[in-house]
Amino acid sequence: MQYAKVSKDKAEALKRFLLEQALFAKGYPVKASEGCVMFPIKDPDPVLNAFPEVAIENLDVKKRPELDLRAILKQKLTEEQLALLPSGFDTIGTIAILELPKELADKGREIGEAILKLHKNIRTVVAKASKHQGEFRLQQYEVLAGKPTFETMHKENGVRLKLDISKVYFTPRLAGERLRIARQVKPGERVLVMFSGAGPYPCVIARNSKAKEIIGIELNPVAHNYAVVNKNLNKLHNFTPIQGDVREVVPKLNQVFDRILMPLPKTGEHFLDCALRAAKNGTIIHFYDFQPEQEFPKATIAKVKRAIKPKEFEVLNGVVCGSYAPGINRVCLDFRLK
Ligand SMILES: C[S@@+](CC[C@H](N)C(=O)[O-])C[C@H]1O[C@@H](n2cnc3c(N)ncnc32)[C@H](O)[C@@H]1O
């Protein structure tokens, strides 16, 4: 969720503005930290235009418990079961994705049907049935209620993304992060997106920047096919999806890029040598990693140093862009090669 962070003395004015402009993201808590107040927002653009001093941060905050959901399920679940209901869910297109505790495993259909009743934009309710696994980083799901399909059309940052959530890695939680990167792309840049999946980063960059060319490389053939569909769906002429292993494709490309994205946090460091083959002095690399809260950015900087030495680099930014597990964040280190 995107939050607007402002000093306490400006908080009242910002709050009024958010209410007047209907920019508050309802159902999310307001937070306070170190003399600042943080408001959950729907869209950072109008906020930043009106309050340039505001900092936008991505926080992995769950929506407050759905009181209505509890009311609908009151007759079907015990008090103990009601207390275990998840406090929110991810939505990809028309699919709601729940994390159901095992104690509620036999109540999945009732919970799914209650969600369909409450949220008219949802057509299918699924539960996570595994963690992300394998080279393609896929997750298994079980349909709880609604139309039995895993394919949907998701909208974010001005693009439409068609994908099958069981055959392609995708998380809607990185929407703010994708826009953060797109906003840094300068007119005329050549951008390489390694591990591009169904194309969310390339599509969002193509839509929200004046990049000259964006190349996406993805190993999973199903994800690549969706990337081609999404390029065409959004009429993006400067995006070229390529299917294959970045280790094989990058040397064959024999091109250098102004910016390289590496959204493979689990094992990305093993591909930094490959990124260097497509880089020049001045290339900016966005390197994703998983790190315990207290270790970032130090540990990620050390990881990059080890992997690319003796090549030197300048750290531009380090951002937390989501949570991976309790106490472990998904982070991005932006650095420029010297
Ligand atoms: C964490 S997902 C990110 C996908 C996409 N960028 C997104 O944000 O939705 C990592 C992707 O890298 C792909 N991948 C893994 N190893 C690869 C390799 N050696 N070459 C190309 N793609 C690879 C996986 O199939 C997966 O789709």
The ligand as an SDF file (V2000), in Angstrom:
LIG
                    3D

 27 29  0  0  0  0  0  0  0  0999 V2000
   10.2460  -13.0210   -9.1710 C   0  0  0  0  0  0  0  0  0  0  0  0
    9.6970  -13.3510  -10.8130 S   0  0  0  0  0  0  0  0  0  0  0  0
    9.5010  -11.7000  -11.4700 C   0  0  0  0  0  0  0  0  0  0  0  0
    8.6160  -11.6670  -12.6910 C   0  0  0  0  0  0  0  0  0  0  0  0
    8.2260  -10.2490  -13.1410 C   0  0  0  0  0  0  0  0  0  0  0  0
    9.3830   -9.4160  -13.3660 N   0  0  0  0  0  0  0  0  0  0  0  0
    7.2840   -9.5960  -12.1570 C   0  0  0  0  0  0  0  0  0  0  0  0
    7.7040   -8.6810  -11.4470 O   0  0  0  0  0  0  0  0  0  0  0  0
    6.1140  -10.0000  -12.0840 O   0  0  0  0  0  0  0  0  0  0  0  0
   11.1920  -13.8930  -11.5610 C   0  0  0  0  0  0  0  0  0  0  0  0
   11.0390  -14.3750  -12.9970 C   0  0  0  0  0  0  0  0  0  0  0  0
   12.3280  -14.7360  -13.4930 O   0  0  0  0  0  0  0  0  0  0  0  0
   12.1930  -15.8400  -14.3600 C   0  0  0  0  0  0  0  0  0  0  0  0
   13.5230  -16.4640  -14.4680 N   0  0  0  0  0  0  0  0  0  0  0  0
   14.1530  -17.2410  -13.5470 C   0  0  0  0  0  0  0  0  0  0  0  0
   15.3840  -17.5680  -13.9760 N   0  0  0  0  0  0  0  0  0  0  0  0
   15.5440  -16.9850  -15.1980 C   0  0  0  0  0  0  0  0  0  0  0  0
   16.6110  -16.9540  -16.1430 C   0  0  0  0  0  0  0  0  0  0  0  0
   17.7470  -17.6030  -15.9150 N   0  0  0  0  0  0  0  0  0  0  0  0
   16.4350  -16.2460  -17.2680 N   0  0  0  0  0  0  0  0  0  0  0  0
   15.2690  -15.5760  -17.5200 C   0  0  0  0  0  0  0  0  0  0  0  0
   14.2200  -15.5710  -16.6610 N   0  0  0  0  0  0  0  0  0  0  0  0
   14.3580  -16.2700  -15.5160 C   0  0  0  0  0  0  0  0  0  0  0  0
   11.1170  -16.6970  -13.7050 C   0  0  0  0  0  0  0  0  0  0  0  0
   10.4980  -17.5580  -14.6200 O   0  0  0  0  0  0  0  0  0  0  0  0
   10.1600  -15.6150  -13.1750 C   0  0  0  0  0  0  0  0  0  0  0  0
    9.1450  -15.3260  -14.1020 O   0  0  0  0  0  0  0  0  0  0  0  0
  1  2  1  0
  2  3  1  0
  2 10  1  0
  3  4  1  0
  4  5  1  0
  5  6  1  0
  5  7  1  0
  7  8  2  0
  7  9  1  0
 10 11  1  0
 11 12  1  0
 11 26  1  0
 12 13  1  0
 13 14  1  0
 13 24  1  0
 14 15  1  0
 14 23  1  0
 15 16  2  0
 16 17  1  0
 17 18  1  0
 17 23  2  0
 18 19  1  0
 18 20  2  0
 20 21  1  0
 21 22  2  0
 22 23  1  0
 24 25  1  0
 24 26  1  0
 26 27  1  0
M  CHG  2   2   1   9  -1
M  END
$$$$
